[in-house]
């Protein structure tokens, strides 16, 4: 699975969307691709972002979603973005309005 953020136009919302994939069985924790996607969308360095741990518990995300259930997803706000992570490892980040 790709671990690279892809930025694309959101034709429905008129803004930008970043899509990222997380490999639940891989060595990196889910915080890495979430932060990468937010960095890409906001054009800010990780050091300029609030720690993700202050917003949501990454271990809870792993426990909830790592079973691979495509119907299970979690959406939360982070750094002015809406972040959605699902059980397949898909991560979608959009600007919040």
C-alpha positions in Angstrom: 0.0 0.0 0.0 1.1 3.5 -0.7 2.2 5.7 2.2 2.3 8.9 0.1 -0.2 11.7 0.4 -2.1 12.5 -2.8 -3.6 16.0 -3.2 -6.6 16.4 -5.5 -9.4 18.8 -6.3 -12.6 18.2 -4.4 -15.1 18.9 -7.3 -18.0 18.5 -4.9 -16.8 20.9 -2.2 -14.7 23.3 -4.4 -11.6 22.8 -2.2 -8.7 20.5 -1.8 -8.6 17.0 -0.5 -5.6 14.9 0.5 -5.9 11.1 0.4 -3.5 8.8 2.1 -3.4 5.1 2.8 -2.3 3.4 6.0 -1.1 -0.2 6.2 -2.5 -1.4 9.6 0.0 -4.3 9.5 2.9 -2.1 8.7 5.6 -0.7 11.0 4.3 2.9 11.2 1.6 4.0 13.6 -1.5 5.7 12.1 -0.3 9.1 13.4 2.4 9.2 10.6 0.1 9.2 7.5 -2.5 11.4 9.3 0.2 14.0 10.0 1.6 13.7 6.5 -1.8 14.3 4.9 -2.5 17.3 7.1 1.0 18.7 6.4 0.3 18.3 2.6 -3.1 20.0 2.7 -2.2 22.9 5.0 1.4 23.4 3.7 2.6 23.4 7.3 5.4 21.4 8.9 4.6 18.8 11.5 6.5 20.9 14.1 4.0 23.7 13.4 1.0 21.5 14.1 -0.6 20.8 17.4 0.4 17.3 18.5 -2.2 14.8 17.3 -2.1 13.2 20.7 -3.7 16.4 22.1 -6.7 15.9 19.8 -7.3 12.2 19.6 -5.8 9.0 21.0 -4.0 7.3 18.1 -3.9 4.0 20.0 -7.7 4.2 20.2 -7.8 4.7 16.4 -5.6 1.7 15.9 -7.8 -0.5 18.2 -11.0 0.7 16.6 -10.1 0.5 13.0 -7.2 -1.9 12.5 -9.5 -4.9 12.1 -10.0 -3.9 8.4 -13.8 -3.3 8.6 -14.6 -1.0 5.7 -17.9 0.0 7.3 -16.1 1.4 10.4 -14.8 5.0 10.2 -13.8 7.8 12.5 -13.9 11.5 11.6 -12.3 14.2 13.8 -11.1 17.8 13.6 -7.3 18.5 13.5 -5.4 21.6 12.5 -8.4 23.2 10.8 -9.1 20.0 8.8 -11.6 17.2 8.9 -9.8 13.9 9.0 -11.6 10.7 8.2 -9.9 7.3 8.8 -11.6 4.0 7.9 -11.0 0.4 8.6 -9.4 -0.2 5.2 -6.7 2.3 6.0 -8.0 5.1 3.8 -7.4 8.5 5.2 -9.2 11.6 3.7 -8.3 15.1 4.9 -10.3 18.2 3.8 -10.3 21.8 5.0 -13.1 22.6 7.4 -15.4 25.4 6.6 
